[in-house]
Amino acid sequence: MQCYRHPENPAIGTCTACGRAVCSLCAVDVQGKLLCRDCLSSGKAAPTAKDPNTAFLIELLAGFFGLLGIGYLYAGRTNDGILRLVIWIVYNIIAWVAIVTLSAIIVGVICIPFQLAIQIGVPIWSALTLKKQMTGGSQQT
């Protein structure tokens, strides 16, 4: 694919406003979007300002549900948003695995005495009951 203005140059992408192929001479990066110089000069693709309060709410609420960084993506700060999103997801996975593992260990340690008592006590009770029934004690079935 060749540049629409400089056919001798290979295109590095397409303008997000008009869709034409652009070379490195014509391409302009505006908040992570590739634009041609014509669209930029005509104001077709003037960057829209994002509301800071909306970005705040999106970041806060998404963060509560494990998606920290979504507010940054909304505001056009893609690198910061992706970095926060990946780190937050990895952190949450590690934290929850640790919490579940430690909880299982703690519950297991607390339950060990009860399990041992049951493991030892029930066979003793069952054997005594059987012996008593066989020696003429209570005739339970």
C-alpha positions in Angstrom: 0.0 0.0 0.0 1.3 3.4 -1.0 0.8 6.9 0.5 -2.1 8.8 -1.1 -0.1 12.0 -1.4 3.4 10.5 -2.0 2.9 7.4 -4.2 6.6 6.7 -4.2 6.5 6.1 -0.4 5.1 3.0 1.4 2.2 3.7 3.7 2.8 3.2 7.5 -0.9 3.1 8.2 -4.2 4.8 7.5 -5.7 8.0 8.7 -8.3 7.3 11.4 -10.5 10.2 10.2 -10.6 9.7 6.4 -9.1 6.2 5.9 -6.5 7.2 3.4 -3.1 5.5 3.4 -0.3 7.8 4.8 3.5 7.6 4.8 5.9 8.7 7.5 5.9 12.2 6.0 2.1 12.6 6.1 1.3 10.8 9.3 0.7 12.7 12.5 0.1 10.9 15.8 -2.6 12.7 17.9 -3.3 11.0 21.2 -2.5 7.6 19.8 -4.5 8.1 16.6 -2.9 8.2 13.2 -4.1 11.2 11.1 -3.1 12.7 7.8 -2.0 16.3 7.6 -5.1 17.3 5.6 -7.5 16.0 8.3 -5.4 17.6 11.0 -5.3 21.0 9.3 -9.0 20.9 8.4 -10.0 20.1 12.0 -11.8 16.9 11.0 -10.0 15.0 13.7 -9.6 17.6 16.4 -8.9 15.7 19.6 -12.0 15.7 21.8 -11.3 16.6 25.5 -12.5 13.9 27.9 -14.4 14.9 31.1 -12.0 14.4 34.1 -15.0 13.5 36.3 -16.1 10.8 33.9 -12.6 9.4 33.7 -12.4 9.4 37.5 -15.7 7.5 37.9 -14.7 5.0 35.2 -11.3 4.4 36.8 -12.8 4.1 40.3 -15.7 1.7 39.4 -13.7 -0.4 37.0 -10.9 -0.7 39.5 -13.3 -2.0 42.1 -14.1 -4.9 39.7 -10.5 -5.7 38.9 -10.2 -3.5 35.8 -7.9 -0.7 37.0 -6.7 1.3 34.0 -10.0 1.5 32.1 -10.3 5.2 33.0 -6.9 5.9 31.5 -7.9 4.1 28.3 -11.0 6.3 28.2 -8.9 9.4 28.6 -6.7 8.4 25.7 -3.7 7.4 27.9 -3.4 4.0 26.4 0.1 3.0 27.6 -0.7 3.9 31.2 -4.0 2.2 31.0 -2.7 -1.1 29.7 0.2 -1.1 32.2 -2.2 -0.5 35.1 -4.7 -3.0 33.8 -2.1 -5.8 33.4 -0.4 -5.1 36.7 -3.7 -4.9 38.6 -5.0 -8.2 37.1 -1.7 -10.0 37.9 -1.7 -8.6 41.4 -5.3 -9.6 42.0 -4.7 -13.2 40.8 -1.7 -13.6 43.0 -3.5 -12.0 46.0 -6.6 -14.2 45.7 -4.5 -17.4 45.2 -2.6 -16.5 48.4 -5.8 -15.7 50.3 -7.5 -19.0 49.3 -4.4 -21.0 49.9 -3.8 -19.5 53.4 -7.5 -19.8 54.3 -7.4 -23.5 53.3 -4.3 -24.0 55.4 -5.7 -22.2 58.4 -9.0 -24.1 58.2 -7.2 -27.3 57.8 -5.0 -26.7 60.8 -8.0 -25.8 62.9 -9.9 -28.9 61.7 -7.1 -31.4 62.3 -7.9 -32.0 66.0 -11.6 -32.6 65.3 -10.8 -34.9 62.4 -8.3 -36.8 64.5 -10.9 -37.2 67.3 -13.4 -38.4 64.8 -10.9 -40.7 63.0 -10.0 -42.3 66.3 -13.2 -42.0 68.3 -15.7 -43.4 65.7 -13.9 -46.8 65.3 -13.6 -47.1 69.1 -17.3 -46.4 69.5 -18.2 -48.7 66.7 -16.0 -51.6 68.0 -17.4 -51.2 71.6 -21.0 -51.1 70.3 -20.3 -54.3 68.3 -18.7 -56.1 71.3 -21.5 -55.0 73.6 -24.1 -56.3 71.1 -22.3 -59.6 70.7 -21.9 -60.2 74.4 -25.6 -59.9 75.1 -25.8 -56.2 75.9 -28.4 -54.1 74.1 -30.0 -55.8 71.1 -29.7 -52.8 68.7 -29.5 -53.4 65.0 
